[in-house]
Amino acid sequence: MIDKVFQALSSGVRREILAYLSEGGMTAGELARHFDITKPSLSKHLSILENAGLVVSEKKGQFIHYALAKNNLINTVNSYMQQICPVTYAIKKEIKKKKAKR
């Protein structure tokens, strides 16, 4: 999953889409107004973001609304940071030692 997230975040356009969606949900048409790319290209970017679990979509009438998948994004980044953060590593090591002494 983390590989899909980093692949999705490797594109400047996709990072911009996430920035717009951080302000609130939008339809593909509303997002398209902010970019000078074709609608099929925007659709592909949205698909990649959704596949990575960063964006969710919901069909409302004839429009598809996109929004950040906040819980997934937060959990993914938090999980990654805990894996590489030296402070967290030290804390986990300390807890493991305390449990072993019991």
N, C-alpha and C positions, 0 to 999 in steps of 0.2 A: 504494500500500500504506500509506503513512504516513497518508493521509486516513482510511483504515479504522481504523487504530490509534487516532487521536485521537477519531474518532467513538465507538469502543468505550469509550475512557477517559472520555468526557464524562458517563457515567452513574455516580452514586454506588453504585448497586447492583452494577454491573459491576466497579467498583474494589474493592468489598467481596468479591465473588466471587474476584477475583484474590488478595486478601489471604488468604482462606481457603485457596485452592489453593497459595499459597506455602508453606504448612505441610505440604503433601502432597496427593496425589490424593484425590478424593472422588467418590462417585456423586451424581447429581442429587438423590436422596432425602436423602443426608447434607447436601448444601448447603441443601436446602429447609428443613431444621430451623432454619437461622440467619436466615431471612427471613420476613416476613409478606406474602408475595405468592403468587399462584396458581402452580401447577406449570407451566401453559402460559406464563405470564409469565417464570418462571425459565428455561424451555426457550428462549424467545426471546433472553434475555440471553446464555445460553450459546452459542447459535447465532451471535450477533453477535461474541462474543469469539473463537469458533472461526474465523469468516470473516475476522477481522482477523489471524489467525495467532498470537493470544496464548494460546490454549487448544487442547489436542488431546484427542480422545476415543478410547476403545477399548472395544469391547463385550466383556464377560467374562460369559459365561453369559447371564442375563436382565438384567444391569445394564450401564449405560454408565458407565465411569469417566472422569473429567475430570482433567486435570493441566495445569500451565503448560507452554507451549511455550518453555522457557527459552532455547534458542538463538535462536529467532526474536525473542523479546522483547528479548533483549540486543542482538542485531544491529540491530534496528530503532531502538532508543533510541540505541545507539552511533552509528549512521549519522546520525541526526538531530542529535545533539549535535556531531558533527564538522562538520556543515554550518553551524551557527550559532555555534560556539565561536570567539571572537576569537583565542585562543591557537592553536588548531588551524589557523585560517586563516593566521596569521602563519607557522607552521611550514611549511605547504604552500607558501606564497609563497617562503620561504627555500629550500626544496628545489628548487623550480622554477628559481630563479635559479642555483643551483649546477649544475644539470643543463645549463642554457643556456650556462654558461661553459666546459663541457667540450668 
